[in-house]
Amino acid sequence: MVIYNLCKICIYFRFFHHVYIKINLHDISKILNLIVINLELIFIYLAGNKNAQCRSHRKAIKKIIFLLLSYLNFYRYKISVPNKKENIENLQKKLGEVLGLERAAQKAVTELISMKLLKSDSKTDAEEIQGEASTHEEKIQEVASIFSDDKDVKLDISKVEESAKETEEKATKIMKTYLGEEPDTSEALEFLCLAEGGEVAHYEVLQAICGNFDNKKALSTVKSILKEEQKHLTQCIDMAKAAVS
């Protein structure tokens, strides 16, 4: 069974090798896991058997492993990873998205207060989050400027702003849909939880994208904002809990 499984893996590699189709890192990871599992079984099998059949299997296994290694060596040059242009496009898009979310968050707090859905402590906390969102907006604009001035990146600020505008509009529509016609304080606070959760997710992705570029200042800024957004999420969840307790 072990030899059969390894042969299946070889056939898989042989097919992609023959048609010259790129496979991604996830595919390679799954294949490597299969190889490791089966190699572990092989070592157990070989350790417990010393007969002639085992020696015959040992020769077959050696050939299969050699073939697998040759295919893995070939695919070192065929694994598809984001190129420089794709990284820059991803960076422009994600910077715009977080910028749009920060702007939408500020408007959302203002609107919820005007609708008298945020009161006393929750209003004070929301205004604090709103002020920090304004600071985050400025910091993200600084990060965009850093990459715009970088000769190796040359970020297009206009595309960042285009993405920001689109995201802000989407976020505003989502809020109106979520709150409906007659929202209450609980729904308003739960929406803020939803909004902050979305920001945390976007900053997590932005942090990963920034890691593809050699710019410690930009990466450090994004990391610091992410930590504050995580605190905002916890703060909003606590406010939502307090509203119903």
N, C-alpha and C positions, 0 to 999 in steps of 0.2 A: 504493500500500500504506500509506503514511504517513497519507494522508487517511482511508483506510478504518479504520485503527486508532484515529484520533482520533474518528471517528464512533461507533465501538463504545463508547468511553469516554463520549461524550455520551449514548448510549442507556442506558448503565448508570446515569448520574446521573439521567436523565429518569425511569427506572423508580422509583428510590427517592424522587425528588422527588414523583412522582405519588401513590404509596401512603403517603407520609409515614412511612417506616420510618427509625429512627435507625441510622446507621452509626458504627462506632467509629474510633478514631485509626489502627488498623492498616489498615483499609480505605482510609482517606484517604491514608495513606502509600503504599500500593501504587498507587493511582490517580495520585498525584503523580509517582511514579517512571516510570510509563508515559508520562505527559505529557512529562516531561523528556526521556526517551529519544527520543520521536517528534519533539519540537521540535528536538532536535539534528540529527536526520535532515532535518528541514525546512530548517534553515539551510544545511546542506550542499547540499541540492537547489537551493535558491533562488540560492545563491552561484554554482553552476556552470551555471545555465540562465537564459537571458534571452529565450527565445522567447515566442510568443503563448500557447502552452499553459501555460507557466510562470506568465504573468501571470494567466491564468484560475484556476490552482491557488492563486495567492497570495490572490485574493479569497475563494475557498472556505475557505482556511486561516484567514484573518482572522475570518470568520464563526464558524467552529468554535471558535477560541480565545476569542472574545468570549462564546460560549455556555458554554464550560467555566468561564471566570472568573465568570460569573453564578451557575452552580451551586455553585462553591466558596464564593462569598460567602454563598449561601443556607445551605450546610452549616456555616458558622462557628457557626451557632446550633443546629445539629442534631446535632453530634458528641457522642456519649455519653461522659462522663467521670464518675468516682466523685464523688458528692455528699458533703456534710459527714457525713451519717449513715452512709454506707457507709465513709468513711474512719475514723470512730470505731469502727465494728464491726470493721473489719479490724485496727485498732490493738489493741483489746481481745483479739481472737483470737490475734494474733501475739505479743503480750506474754505471754499465757498459755502459748503453745506454747514459747517460749524459756525461760520460768520452769520449765515441766515438764521440759524437756530438761536443764536445769542440775541439777535435783533428781535426775533419773534417772541422770545421769552420776556424781553423788556416790555414789549407792547401788551403781552398777555397779562402781566401783573397790573399794568395801568388799567386795562379794560376790566379785569376782575374786581379791582378796587372800586372803579366807577359804577359797577353793577352791584356794589355793596355785598359781594360774596366773600370778601376777606375782611375779618374784623379783629380787633384787639391784637393779641399776640401773633396770630397768623398773618395779619396785615404787616406788622413790624418785621417779621421774619421774611416775608415775601419781598418787602421793599429792600431789605438787606441783600437778598439774592439778586434782585433787580440791579442794584448798584454794582455788584460783583460781575454781573453779566455784561454791564457796560465796560468794565475794566477788561474783561475777557475779549470783548469785541476789539478794543484798542490793541491788545496784545497779539491777537490773530492777524490784525492788519500789519503789525510790525513784523510778524513772521513772514507774511506774504512779501513785504518789502525786502526782507533779508534774502529770500529766494529770488526775487526779481532782480536784485543787484548782483546776485551770484552769476558769474560768467559761464559756469558750467550748467546752470539750470535755466536762467532767463525766464522766470515765471511770468506768465501773462496775467497781469492784474485785472484786465478787463474780463477775462474768462472766469476769474475768481468771483468778481462782482456779479457776473451773469448767473453763476451757480448760486450765489448768496440770495439774489432776488427771487429766483425760482423756488428755493428752499423755504424762504420766508413766507411766500405766498401759500405754499403747500401747508406749512405749519399753521398758518392762520385759518385756513379752510378746515383743517383737522380739528382745531379748537372749537370752531362754530358747530361742526358736526357732532363732536363729543358732548358739548354742553347742552345742545338742543335749545328749546324755546323757554323752558322754565327751570334752569339749573339751581341747585342749592349749594351751600358752602362745602359740603362733603364732596360733591362732584367737582367743584372748582379745585379743591386741594388734590383730589385724585388725578385731575388733568395735569397739575403741576408735577406730580410724581411721574406721570407718563412723559411729559416734556423733558424732565431732568434725566430720566432713564435713556431717552433717545440721545441726549447730549453726551452722556457717559459712553454709550456705544460708539458714537461718531468720533469722540476723542480717542477712544481705544484704537480704532482703525487708523486715525490720523497719526497717532504715535508710531504705529507699525510702519506706515508709509514714510514718515520722517526718518525712520531708522535706515532707509535705503540711501539716504544722502549724508554726506560727511559735513554735518553742520550741528555741532554740539549745542550752540546757543538756541537754535530753533527747536531742537528736540527737548531741551531742558524746559523751555517755555511751555511747550505742549504738555509735558509731563506734569508740570506744576498746575496748569489749568485743569487737567484730568483729576488730580487729587481734590481740588476745590469742587469740581462738579460731582464727584463721588460723595462729598460731604453734603452738597446741596440735595442730592437724592435722598440721603438718610434723613436730612432735616425735613424734607417734604413728606416723607413717609411718616415721620413722627407727628407732624402737624395733622395729617389725614387721620391717624389713629386717635389723636387727642380730640378731634372734632366729633367722633362717634362714641367716645368713652364717657 
